[in-house]
Amino acid sequence: MAPGVENVPRPAKRPSLRDQHKDFTSARLQEAAIVVFVRRGYQDATIDDICAEAGTSRATFYLHFRSKRDLARVIAERIRPELMAAYASISELEAPAPDAVRDWLERVVSAWEHHWDELTVAAQAVRTDPSVAPAYWSDHRHRTVSITERIAGWGASQPDAELRASVLIATVERICQVYLDRPHEFDRAAMLDALTRLALSQLAAGLPPR
């Protein structure tokens, strides 16, 4: 072996055609499921509906997912990193200043816009399938903790910070739902301005002067 050859990094192994096809089929079933869930609702949608939308068979479906519930869980999991990162980015704010809060909310709202259909599916699944709820509420708890820690870091007591974080999350998520359900009825910039004022009422009000 030539000197130094053993130190040359090996190229990453390319996925096989079989693996690529498996990933493609899984993604296709997920996209088909989102279409069907949004159109018919999670509870009324069937595996046959999803297979018809994807142009595949029930046998193929069961090669990738154990059930409709399993598929809904995978759809919810794929949006988790971006959504959680958006909420957690509040830790980057040095103070609850209007411009900084608006920038944070811009990131949160953008994540909602990017994943509105998936979030709609997740909300429907939680309401109709109790087995899906624990993961949903676990994520909700993580969002609450991120915001609570930031508010507490600005001087609020822990109980007060947690209460404010819970109110803020409920406010942000309800406004996002209304806005994205009827986007043509609202001006996005005006919505963000109003949301910023509401957020400031929880992030900054009652904190000790700095």
N, CA, C and O of each residue as an XYZ file, in Angstrom:
840
protein
N       0.857     -1.196      0.000
C       0.000      0.000      0.000
C       0.883      1.232      0.000
O       1.840      1.318      0.770
N       0.567      2.173     -0.851
C       1.370      3.383     -0.956
C       1.277      4.181      0.335
O       0.240      4.169      0.999
N       2.385      4.895      0.707
C       2.374      5.690      1.937
C       1.223      6.689      1.944
O       0.971      7.378      0.956
N       0.542      6.750      3.059
C      -0.532      7.736      3.196
C      -1.872      7.271      2.675
O      -2.894      7.898      2.953
N      -1.889      6.165      1.912
C      -3.146      5.725      1.319
C      -4.140      5.313      2.396
O      -5.347      5.522      2.270
N      -3.582      4.705      3.491
C      -4.491      4.240      4.530
C      -5.217      5.392      5.225
O      -6.226      5.174      5.895
N      -4.705      6.628      5.067
C      -5.322      7.790      5.713
C      -6.361      8.486      4.840
O      -7.036      9.411      5.291
N      -6.489      8.043      3.598
C      -7.455      8.664      2.703
C      -8.850      8.180      3.075
O      -9.099      6.974      3.067
N      -9.773      9.095      3.403
C     -11.116      8.645      3.795
C     -11.827      7.942      2.648
O     -11.743      8.360      1.493
N     -12.517      6.881      2.986
C     -13.279      6.146      1.987
C     -14.557      6.916      1.640
O     -15.174      7.513      2.522
N     -14.951      6.909      0.394
C     -16.203      7.586      0.034
C     -17.391      6.927      0.712
O     -17.411      5.712      0.906
N     -18.372      7.728      1.069
C     -19.568      7.197      1.722
C     -20.260      6.196      0.796
O     -20.337      6.392     -0.417
N     -20.756      5.124      1.401
C     -21.432      4.095      0.622
C     -22.745      4.632      0.081
O     -23.562      5.167      0.831
N     -22.943      4.491     -1.203
C     -24.176      4.958     -1.818
C     -25.321      4.021     -1.476
O     -25.134      2.805     -1.438
N     -26.518      4.576     -1.224
C     -27.659      3.693     -0.948
C     -27.968      2.832     -2.162
O     -27.811      3.268     -3.302
N     -28.404      1.618     -1.910
C     -28.744      0.713     -3.001
C     -30.014      1.192     -3.692
O     -30.773      1.988     -3.139
N     -30.232      0.699     -4.902
C     -31.458      1.034     -5.625
C     -32.678      0.556     -4.844
O     -33.729      1.197     -4.854
N     -32.521     -0.584     -4.164
C     -33.634     -1.103     -3.372
C     -33.979     -0.144     -2.229
O     -35.153      0.123     -1.970
N     -32.947      0.371     -1.546
C     -33.183      1.306     -0.453
C     -33.791      2.611     -0.963
O     -34.677      3.186     -0.331
N     -33.303      3.068     -2.109
C     -33.843      4.291     -2.694
C     -35.315      4.118     -3.055
O     -36.130      5.015     -2.837
N     -35.641      2.962     -3.607
C     -37.036      2.701     -3.970
C     -37.905      2.614     -2.719
O     -39.038      3.094     -2.712
N     -37.375      2.004     -1.662
C     -38.122      1.900     -0.408
C     -38.411      3.289      0.163
O     -39.529      3.574      0.592
N     -37.389      4.150      0.162
C     -37.571      5.514      0.679
C     -38.577      6.287     -0.172
O     -39.404      7.035      0.351
N     -38.496      6.098     -1.483
C     -39.411      6.798     -2.390
C     -40.855      6.365     -2.123
O     -41.760      7.197     -2.065
N     -41.058      5.061     -1.964
C     -42.415      4.560     -1.739
C     -42.962      5.040     -0.402
O     -44.127      5.426     -0.307
N     -42.125      5.017      0.630
C     -42.554      5.502      1.941
C     -42.958      6.974      1.869
O     -43.995      7.368      2.402
N     -42.130      7.783      1.206
C     -42.436      9.211      1.076
C     -43.721      9.421      0.281
O     -44.520     10.302      0.597
N     -43.910      8.612     -0.744
C     -45.119      8.739     -1.565
C     -46.366      8.396     -0.756
O     -47.394      9.061     -0.885
N     -46.278      7.372      0.066
C     -47.412      7.012      0.924
C     -47.696      8.113      1.952
O     -48.853      8.402      2.256
N     -46.648      8.713      2.475
C     -46.842      9.808      3.432
C     -47.528     11.004      2.782
O     -48.458     11.576      3.350
N     -47.073     11.378      1.600
C     -47.684     12.524      0.916
C     -49.140     12.211      0.543
O     -50.013     13.072      0.649
N     -49.387     10.984      0.110
C     -50.759     10.593     -0.218
C     -51.641     10.632      1.024
O     -52.793     11.062      0.965
N     -51.093     10.181      2.146
C     -51.866     10.177      3.379
C     -52.235     11.587      3.806
O     -53.355     11.826      4.258
N     -51.306     12.523      3.668
C     -51.595     13.911      4.037
C     -52.744     14.446      3.199
O     -53.652     15.092      3.721
N     -52.705     14.176      1.897
C     -53.785     14.625      1.005
C     -55.122     14.032      1.457
O     -56.126     14.738      1.551
N     -55.118     12.736      1.734
C     -56.362     12.050      2.104
C     -56.845     12.504      3.480
O     -58.039     12.735      3.671
N     -55.936     12.633      4.429
C     -56.327     13.061      5.774
C     -56.930     14.459      5.750
O     -57.929     14.719      6.420
N     -56.328     15.355      4.983
C     -56.839     16.723      4.893
C     -58.202     16.731      4.195
O     -59.107     17.464      4.594
N     -58.339     15.917      3.160
C     -59.581     15.887      2.383
C     -60.722     15.226      3.153
O     -61.834     15.752      3.182
N     -60.456     14.085      3.773
C     -61.529     13.292      4.386
C     -61.543     13.371      5.909
O     -62.545     13.040      6.543
N     -60.426     13.812      6.498
C     -60.294     13.772      7.947
C     -59.616     12.487      8.369
O     -59.800     11.445      7.739
N     -58.839     12.555      9.422
C     -58.077     11.380      9.870
C     -58.986     10.208     10.209
O     -58.713      9.073      9.820
N     -60.056     10.481     10.926
C     -60.920      9.393     11.385
C     -61.591      8.656     10.231
O     -61.711      7.431     10.270
N     -62.030      9.382      9.204
C     -62.772      8.758      8.108
C     -61.869      8.187      7.013
O     -62.306      7.356      6.217
N     -60.638      8.623      6.974
C     -59.720      8.133      5.935
C     -59.392      6.664      6.184
O     -59.271      6.229      7.330
N     -59.251      5.913      5.104
C     -58.929      4.494      5.219
C     -57.595      4.207      4.530
O     -57.100      5.008      3.737
N     -57.037      3.059      4.849
C     -55.799      2.643      4.189
C     -56.030      2.470      2.694
O     -55.143      2.773      1.896
N     -57.202      1.989      2.303
C     -57.511      1.860      0.871
C     -57.508      3.233      0.192
O     -57.030      3.368     -0.934
N     -58.039      4.249      0.877
C     -58.017      5.609      0.314
C     -56.580      6.066      0.072
O     -56.262      6.633     -0.974
N     -55.718      5.810      1.054
C     -54.323      6.231      0.962
C     -53.616      5.492     -0.168
O     -52.864      6.094     -0.936
N     -53.856      4.192     -0.269
C     -53.224      3.401     -1.328
C     -53.684      3.865     -2.707
O     -52.885      3.941     -3.640
N     -54.971      4.173     -2.831
C     -55.485      4.645     -4.117
C     -54.840      5.970     -4.497
O     -54.483      6.180     -5.656
N     -54.690      6.863     -3.524
C     -54.060      8.164     -3.796
C     -52.591      7.997     -4.189
O     -52.081      8.722     -5.043
N     -51.920      7.035     -3.556
C     -50.501      6.804     -3.833
C     -50.274      5.941     -5.060
O     -49.156      5.863     -5.570
N     -51.344      5.282     -5.544
C     -51.193      4.394     -6.692
C     -50.451      3.123     -6.345
O     -49.644      2.626     -7.131
N     -50.733      2.593     -5.148
C     -50.056      1.369     -4.732
C     -51.065      0.438     -4.058
O     -52.260      0.728     -4.036
N     -50.590     -0.665     -3.517
C     -51.481     -1.682     -2.959
C     -51.410     -1.712     -1.436
O     -50.501     -1.147     -0.829
N     -52.387     -2.380     -0.836
C     -52.358     -2.555      0.620
C     -51.122     -3.352      1.039
O     -50.525     -3.069      2.077
N     -50.739     -4.341      0.240
C     -49.550     -5.134      0.572
C     -48.315     -4.237      0.658
O     -47.494     -4.377      1.564
N     -48.198     -3.325     -0.287
C     -47.073     -2.389     -0.263
C     -47.161     -1.478      0.953
O     -46.147     -1.194      1.591
N     -48.367     -1.019      1.276
C     -48.544     -0.165      2.460
C     -47.983     -0.866      3.687
O     -47.239     -0.264      4.461
N     -48.333     -2.129      3.871
C     -47.938     -2.845      5.089
C     -46.464     -3.241      5.094
O     -45.949     -3.688      6.119
N     -45.790     -3.085      3.978
C     -44.333     -3.240      3.982
C     -43.660     -2.049      4.655
O     -42.523     -2.155      5.114
N     -44.356     -0.922      4.716
C     -43.768      0.313      5.238
C     -44.367      0.768      6.564
O     -43.673      1.360      7.391
N     -45.654      0.494      6.769
C     -46.330      0.986      7.975
C     -47.221     -0.113      8.552
O     -47.821     -0.901      7.821
N     -47.292     -0.141      9.889
C     -48.111     -1.161     10.545
C     -49.592     -0.828     10.494
O     -50.434     -1.726     10.508
N     -49.915      0.463     10.433
C     -51.301      0.891     10.520
C     -51.418      2.354     10.102
O     -50.413      3.024      9.867
N     -52.631      2.832     10.013
C     -52.873      4.256      9.764
C     -52.276      5.090     10.889
O     -51.708      6.154     10.646
N     -52.403      4.610     12.107
C     -51.845      5.295     13.278
C     -50.328      5.419     13.161
O     -49.764      6.477     13.441
N     -49.675      4.342     12.749
C     -48.221      4.355     12.580
C     -47.810      5.372     11.523
O     -46.827      6.091     11.699
N     -48.548      5.434     10.443
C     -48.269      6.397      9.378
C     -48.436      7.831      9.886
O     -47.606      8.690      9.587
N     -49.491      8.096     10.643
C     -49.707      9.437     11.198
C     -48.564      9.819     12.133
O     -48.135     10.972     12.155
N     -48.074      8.854     12.901
C     -46.954      9.121     13.808
C     -45.705      9.512     13.036
O     -45.000     10.441     13.431
N     -45.420      8.814     11.938
C     -44.247      9.121     11.114
C     -44.371     10.521     10.512
O     -43.393     11.267     10.463
N     -45.563     10.872     10.060
C     -45.784     12.203      9.495
C     -45.532     13.272     10.556
O     -44.899     14.291     10.279
N     -46.027     13.037     11.768
C     -45.812     14.005     12.843
C     -44.336     14.111     13.204
O     -43.842     15.205     13.475
N     -43.629     12.985     13.211
C     -42.219     12.988     13.588
C     -41.358     13.754     12.589
O     -40.370     14.374     12.981
N     -41.706     13.723     11.333
C     -40.839     14.346     10.338
C     -40.852     15.867     10.419
O     -39.922     16.514      9.938
N     -41.891     16.452     11.021
C     -41.936     17.909     11.140
C     -41.399     18.378     12.494
O     -41.214     19.575     12.716
N     -41.153     17.427     13.390
C     -40.771     17.770     14.756
C     -39.502     18.617     14.833
O     -39.511     19.626     15.539
N     -38.400     18.262     14.141
C     -37.162     19.033     14.316
C     -37.311     20.514     13.978
O     -36.852     21.370     14.735
N     -37.949     20.823     12.845
C     -38.074     22.229     12.451
C     -38.969     22.996     13.412
O     -38.663     24.129     13.783
N     -40.073     22.379     13.813
C     -41.011     23.065     14.698
C     -40.391     23.298     16.072
O     -40.495     24.392     16.625
N     -39.743     22.265     16.624
C     -39.129     22.402     17.932
C     -38.001     23.434     17.903
O     -37.844     24.209     18.846
N     -37.222     23.444     16.830
C     -36.130     24.410     16.723
C     -36.659     25.836     16.659
O     -36.053     26.751     17.217
N     -37.783     26.027     15.982
C     -38.369     27.363     15.883
C     -38.761     27.886     17.263
O     -38.430     29.019     17.615
N     -39.453     27.077     18.031
C     -39.840     27.510     19.381
C     -38.608     27.700     20.273
O     -38.516     28.684     21.007
N     -37.667     26.759     20.205
C     -36.494     26.812     21.081
C     -35.582     27.995     20.772
O     -34.775     28.379     21.618
N     -35.691     28.581     19.580
C     -34.830     29.710     19.223
C     -35.121     30.946     20.065
O     -34.404     31.940     19.955
N     -36.157     30.908     20.904
C     -36.398     32.014     21.824
C     -35.218     32.174     22.776
O     -35.006     33.252     23.330
N     -34.449     31.101     22.967
C     -33.282     31.172     23.858
C     -32.233     32.151     23.333
O     -31.370     32.590     24.093
N     -32.293     32.500     22.049
C     -31.325     33.417     21.456
C     -31.650     34.879     21.762
O     -30.825     35.760     21.522
N     -32.844     35.139     22.289
C     -33.234     36.520     22.584
C     -32.550     36.983     23.869
O     -32.645     36.325     24.905
N     -31.860     38.121     23.791
C     -31.205     38.664     24.972
C     -32.195     39.386     25.878
O     -32.005     39.444     27.093
N     -33.237     39.929     25.292
C     -34.258     40.649     26.053
C     -35.562     40.598     25.265
O     -35.536     40.403     24.049
N     -36.709     40.772     25.940
C     -38.000     40.733     25.234
C     -38.291     42.056     24.521
O     -39.263     42.750     24.819
N     -37.402     42.377     23.561
C     -37.565     43.605     22.780
C     -38.493     43.326     21.597
O     -38.462     42.221     21.056
N     -39.318     44.291     21.177
C     -40.299     44.045     20.109
C     -39.705     43.455     18.835
O     -40.245     42.485     18.303
N     -38.605     44.019     18.333
C     -38.037     43.512     17.074
C     -37.547     42.075     17.229
O     -37.747     41.245     16.343
N     -36.907     41.790     18.355
C     -36.390     40.437     18.579
C     -37.535     39.433     18.720
O     -37.463     38.326     18.187
N     -38.580     39.818     19.431
C     -39.733     38.930     19.597
C     -40.415     38.697     18.261
O     -40.838     37.579     17.965
N     -40.525     39.749     17.444
C     -41.160     39.583     16.138
C     -40.341     38.641     15.248
O     -40.907     37.827     14.518
N     -39.017     38.752     15.311
C     -38.166     37.850     14.524
C     -38.367     36.398     14.971
O     -38.420     35.487     14.144
N     -38.478     36.196     16.282
C     -38.725     34.841     16.787
C     -40.074     34.325     16.291
O     -40.180     33.185     15.842
N     -41.092     35.161     16.374
C     -42.417     34.749     15.912
C     -42.441     34.498     14.412
O     -43.175     33.628     13.943
N     -41.661     35.238     13.663
C     -41.553     35.001     12.215
C     -41.081     33.579     11.959
O     -41.590     32.901     11.067
N     -40.116     33.133     12.735
C     -39.606     31.770     12.552
C     -40.661     30.735     12.925
O     -40.818     29.722     12.244
N     -41.384     31.001     14.019
C     -42.426     30.060     14.444
C     -43.548     29.988     13.412
O     -43.978     28.901     13.026
N     -44.017     31.151     12.969
C     -45.107     31.184     11.990
C     -44.664     30.531     10.682
O     -45.445     29.813     10.057
N     -43.429     30.770     10.264
C     -42.922     30.153      9.029
C     -42.917     28.633      9.135
O     -43.225     27.941      8.166
N     -42.568     28.112     10.310
C     -42.597     26.656     10.503
C     -44.031     26.134     10.407
O     -44.274     25.078      9.823
N     -44.977     26.876     10.981
C     -46.391     26.492     10.856
C     -46.837     26.524      9.397
O     -47.527     25.614      8.938
N     -46.450     27.555      8.677
C     -46.831     27.652      7.261
C     -46.254     26.492      6.464
O     -46.930     25.912      5.614
N     -45.013     26.163      6.742
C     -44.326     25.110      5.996
C     -44.970     23.744      6.224
O     -44.969     22.889      5.339
N     -45.522     23.551      7.431
C     -46.031     22.227      7.796
C     -47.511     22.257      8.183
O     -47.958     21.440      8.988
N     -48.259     23.179      7.625
C     -49.654     23.327      8.032
C     -50.456     22.050      7.818
O     -51.213     21.649      8.702
N     -50.309     21.407      6.669
C     -51.089     20.190      6.414
C     -50.723     19.097      7.414
O     -51.609     18.418      7.934
N     -49.426     18.916      7.690
C     -49.008     17.892      8.638
C     -49.516     18.207     10.045
O     -49.921     17.303     10.776
N     -49.496     19.479     10.422
C     -50.004     19.875     11.732
C     -51.509     19.638     11.834
O     -52.019     19.255     12.886
N     -52.207     19.871     10.729
C     -53.642     19.596     10.704
C     -53.906     18.107     10.931
O     -54.795     17.730     11.693
N     -53.123     17.277     10.261
C     -53.249     15.824     10.426
C     -52.973     15.428     11.876
O     -53.717     14.641     12.461
N     -51.897     15.977     12.455
C     -51.532     15.635     13.834
C     -52.647     16.024     14.804
O     -52.976     15.262     15.713
N     -53.225     17.207     14.608
C     -54.298     17.662     15.497
C     -55.525     16.757     15.382
O     -56.155     16.431     16.387
N     -55.864     16.353     14.152
C     -56.999     15.442     13.964
C     -56.727     14.096     14.629
O     -57.608     13.523     15.269
N     -55.502     13.597     14.471
C     -55.157     12.292     15.036
C     -55.237     12.317     16.557
O     -55.717     11.364     17.170
N     -54.773     13.397     17.166
C     -54.809     13.509     18.626
C     -56.241     13.514     19.134
O     -56.538     12.918     20.170
N     -57.131     14.184     18.408
C     -58.533     14.270     18.844
C     -59.268     12.949     18.724
O     -60.196     12.689     19.489
N     -58.871     12.108     17.775
C     -59.648     10.895     17.501
C     -58.942      9.602     17.880
O     -59.573      8.545     17.918
N     -57.640      9.664     18.163
C     -56.881      8.456     18.452
C     -56.029      8.693     19.703
O     -54.954      9.287     19.608
N     -56.493      8.237     20.874
C     -55.783      8.503     22.127
C     -54.333      8.020     22.137
O     -53.508      8.567     22.870
N     -54.015      7.014     21.343
C     -52.656      6.478     21.352
C     -51.649      7.445     20.743
O     -50.447      7.311     20.970
N     -52.125      8.412     19.974
C     -51.234      9.389     19.345
C     -50.943     10.547     20.297
O     -49.940     11.245     20.147
N     -51.824     10.746     21.274
C     -51.752     11.929     22.135
C     -50.466     12.047     22.951
O     -49.949     13.160     23.058
N     -49.906     10.972     23.539
C     -48.723     11.147     24.387
C     -47.548     11.842     23.687
O     -46.906     12.711     24.276
N     -47.267     11.465     22.446
C     -46.157     12.098     21.724
C     -46.453     13.569     21.461
O     -45.561     14.413     21.554
N     -47.707     13.874     21.132
C     -48.096     15.259     20.871
C     -47.890     16.105     22.116
O     -47.308     17.187     22.048
N     -48.368     15.614     23.255
C     -48.259     16.404     24.481
C     -46.833     16.453     24.999
O     -46.467     17.398     25.697
N     -46.026     15.463     24.675
C     -44.608     15.512     25.018
C     -43.927     16.664     24.277
O     -43.146     17.413     24.865
N     -44.226     16.799     22.990
C     -43.671     17.916     22.213
C     -44.166     19.252     22.764
O     -43.408     20.217     22.863
N     -45.449     19.292     23.119
C     -46.012     20.521     23.683
C     -45.277     20.897     24.968
O     -45.000     22.071     25.214
N     -44.969     19.902     25.774
C     -44.240     20.158     27.015
C     -42.847     20.708     26.729
O     -42.392     21.620     27.419
N     -42.173     20.173     25.735
C     -40.841     20.669     25.380
C     -40.903     22.132     24.936
O     -40.025     22.924     25.279
N     -41.930     22.485     24.183
C     -42.082     23.879     23.765
C     -42.304     24.790     24.968
O     -41.752     25.888     25.042
N     -43.116     24.320     25.901
C     -43.391     25.095     27.100
C     -42.119     25.300     27.923
O     -41.874     26.393     28.434
N     -41.321     24.256     28.048
C     -40.083     24.345     28.829
C     -39.129     25.364     28.209
O     -38.523     26.159     28.928
N     -38.989     25.350     26.881
C     -38.083     26.293     26.215
C     -38.454     27.740     26.526
O     -37.593     28.561     26.842
N     -39.736     28.037     26.433
C     -40.194     29.412     26.656
C     -40.165     29.756     28.138
O     -39.826     30.880     28.507
N     -40.516     28.800     28.989
C     -40.461     29.035     30.435
C     -39.050     29.399     30.873
O     -38.862     30.339     31.645
N     -38.063     28.663     30.387
C     -36.675     28.922     30.767
C     -36.236     30.324     30.354
O     -35.494     30.986     31.080
N     -36.698     30.776     29.182
C     -36.296     32.100     28.726
C     -36.941     33.189     29.581
O     -36.280     34.157     29.958
N     -38.233     33.035     29.889
C     -38.924     34.034     30.703
C     -38.347     34.058     32.119
O     -38.165     35.128     32.700
N     -38.061     32.884     32.666
C     -37.455     32.826     33.995
C     -36.076     33.476     33.986
O     -35.667     34.105     34.962
N     -35.370     33.317     32.880
C     -34.057     33.945     32.767
C     -34.109     35.461     32.754
O     -33.111     36.123     33.036
N     -35.260     36.008     32.432
C     -35.439     37.464     32.471
C     -35.943     37.953     33.821
O     -36.220     39.142     33.980
N     -36.063     37.069     34.782
C     -36.368     37.497     36.138
C     -37.697     37.068     36.703
O     -37.970     37.338     37.872
N     -38.545     36.408     35.922
C     -39.835     35.972     36.451
C     -39.646     34.751     37.346
O     -38.694     33.990     37.176
N     -40.550     34.571     38.289
C     -40.512     33.360     39.114
C     -40.857     32.157     38.245
O     -41.488     32.311     37.199
N     -40.453     30.968     38.661
C     -40.694     29.772     37.875
C     -42.185     29.522     37.625
O     -42.567     29.253     36.487
N     -43.040     29.602     38.659
C     -44.476     29.381     38.401
C     -45.059     30.422     37.450
O     -45.856     30.096     36.570
N     -44.653     31.677     37.638
C     -45.172     32.729     36.761
C     -44.664     32.540     35.335
O     -45.410     32.737     34.375
N     -43.399     32.159     35.199
C     -42.826     31.940     33.872
C     -43.543     30.808     33.146
O     -43.817     30.909     31.950
N     -43.846     29.737     33.863
C     -44.525     28.596     33.237
C     -45.948     28.968     32.817
O     -46.416     28.559     31.754
N     -46.630     29.746     33.659
C     -47.978     30.184     33.312
C     -47.947     31.067     32.074
O     -48.754     30.893     31.160
N     -47.020     32.010     32.043
C     -46.906     32.913     30.891
C     -46.562     32.145     29.619
O     -47.091     32.439     28.547
N     -45.669     31.157     29.744
C     -45.289     30.344     28.576
C     -46.492     29.577     28.044
O     -46.681     29.490     26.831
N     -47.305     29.021     28.936
C     -48.485     28.260     28.514
C     -49.493     29.155     27.800
O     -50.053     28.777     26.771
N     -49.718     30.347     28.357
C     -50.641     31.294     27.725
C     -50.104     31.728     26.364
O     -50.861     31.833     25.398
N     -48.805     31.977     26.291
C     -48.208     32.423     25.031
C     -48.323     31.356     23.954
O     -48.683     31.667     22.819
N     -48.025     30.107     24.286
C     -48.112     29.035     23.301
C     -49.551     28.877     22.817
O     -49.788     28.730     21.618
N     -50.508     28.907     23.736
C     -51.910     28.785     23.331
C     -52.308     29.927     22.404
O     -53.043     29.717     21.438
N     -51.828     31.132     22.693
C     -52.145     32.295     21.859
C     -51.527     32.167     20.479
O     -52.204     32.361     19.468
N     -50.246     31.842     20.435
C     -49.537     31.722     19.156
C     -50.181     30.640     18.291
O     -50.413     30.849     17.100
N     -50.465     29.503     18.882
C     -50.970     28.385     18.086
C     -52.396     28.637     17.617
O     -52.759     28.247     16.507
N     -53.206     29.283     18.446
C     -54.577     29.581     18.005
C     -54.570     30.589     16.868
O     -55.320     30.437     15.904
N     -53.738     31.609     16.966
C     -53.672     32.606     15.889
C     -53.126     31.980     14.612
O     -53.616     32.279     13.524
N     -52.129     31.124     14.725
C     -51.615     30.431     13.540
C     -52.703     29.584     12.887
O     -52.816     29.555     11.662
N     -53.493     28.904     13.691
C     -54.564     28.073     13.147
C     -55.592     28.911     12.392
O     -56.002     28.558     11.286
N     -56.003     30.021     12.995
C     -56.998     30.882     12.346
C     -56.428     31.488     11.078
O     -57.095     31.511     10.044
N     -55.203     31.977     11.150
C     -54.570     32.610      9.989
C     -54.393     31.622      8.841
O     -54.700     31.950      7.695
N     -53.903     30.419      9.133
C     -53.621     29.465      8.065
C     -54.875     28.790      7.539
O     -54.890     28.285      6.417
N     -55.922     28.780      8.343
C     -57.186     28.233      7.877
C     -57.874     29.187      6.899
O     -58.606     28.760      6.006
N     -57.625     30.490      7.085
C     -58.237     31.493      6.211
C     -57.195     32.550      5.824
O     -57.362     33.725      6.151
N     -56.127     32.147      5.135
C     -55.000     33.064      4.891
C     -55.356     34.293      4.062
O     -54.720     35.337      4.204
N     -56.358     34.182      3.202
C     -56.697     35.314      2.328
C     -57.482     36.392      3.065
O     -57.703     37.476      2.525
N     -57.900     36.106      4.279
C     -58.663     37.091      5.040
C     -57.774     37.978      5.906
O     -58.255     38.938      6.507
N     -56.477     37.662      5.975
C     -55.597     38.380      6.889
C     -54.338     38.853      6.174
O     -53.821     38.177      5.285
N     -53.859     40.016      6.572
C     -52.570     40.503      6.115
C     -51.491     39.905      7.018
O     -51.547     40.063      8.237
N     -50.513     39.221      6.429
C     -49.529     38.492      7.222
C     -48.727     39.428      8.127
O     -48.519     39.127      9.302
N     -48.283     40.545      7.591
C     -47.478     41.473      8.390
C     -48.287     42.023      9.559
O     -47.779     42.133     10.675
N     -49.549     42.370      9.299
C     -50.402     42.888     10.371
C     -50.652     41.813     11.424
O     -50.701     42.102     12.620
N     -50.809     40.565     10.965
C     -50.991     39.462     11.905
C     -49.767     39.321     12.801
O     -49.903     39.147     14.012
N     -48.566     39.394     12.214
C     -47.342     39.269     13.001
C     -47.189     40.431     13.976
O     -46.737     40.239     15.104
N     -47.563     41.633     13.547
C     -47.495     42.786     14.444
C     -48.410     42.586     15.647
O     -48.019     42.833     16.788
N     -49.637     42.134     15.376
C     -50.585     41.900     16.469
C     -50.105     40.775     17.376
O     -50.226     40.858     18.598
N     -49.564     39.734     16.779
C     -49.071     38.601     17.570
C     -47.884     39.029     18.430
O     -47.733     38.572     19.563
N     -47.055     39.898     17.890
C     -45.912     40.405     18.662
C     -46.381     41.161     19.898
O     -45.826     40.983     20.982
N     -47.395     42.000     19.743
C     -47.904     42.740     20.893
C     -48.471     41.791     21.954
O     -48.264     41.987     23.152
N     -49.180     40.775     21.501
C     -49.730     39.800     22.444
C     -48.607     39.018     23.132
O     -48.672     38.755     24.333
N     -47.591     38.653     22.373
C     -46.467     37.911     22.949
C     -45.725     38.751     23.979
O     -45.331     38.245     25.030
N     -45.537     40.012     23.684
C     -44.842     40.900     24.624
C     -45.602     41.023     25.933
O     -44.997     41.207     26.990
N     -46.915     40.925     25.870
C     -47.712     41.035     27.088
C     -47.424     39.873     28.041
O     -47.617     40.001     29.250
N     -46.959     38.735     27.501
C     -46.609     37.590     28.339
C     -45.113     37.522     28.625
O     -44.707     37.095     29.705
N     -44.300     37.936     27.672
C     -42.849     37.834     27.840
C     -42.281     38.912     28.744
O     -41.343     38.662     29.502
N     -42.851     40.120     28.667
C     -42.226     41.253     29.347
C     -43.047     41.816     30.494
O     -42.469     42.333     31.450
N     -44.359     41.739     30.439
C     -45.181     42.395     31.458
C     -44.921     41.820     32.834
O     -44.871     40.603     33.016
N     -44.757     42.710     33.803
C     -44.594     42.280     35.177
C     -43.192     41.873     35.548
O     -42.939     41.547     36.708
N     -42.250     41.881     34.583
C     -40.882     41.524     34.918
C     -40.207     42.684     35.633
O     -40.575     43.840     35.424
N     -39.231     42.388     36.470
C     -38.540     43.478     37.159
C     -37.857     44.384     36.143
O     -37.431     43.895     35.097
N     -37.733     45.689     36.405
C     -37.031     46.572     35.480
C     -35.588     46.172     35.334
O     -34.940     45.767     36.298
N     -35.080     46.290     34.101
C     -33.705     45.892     33.811
C     -32.800     47.107     33.885
O     -31.593     46.990     33.672
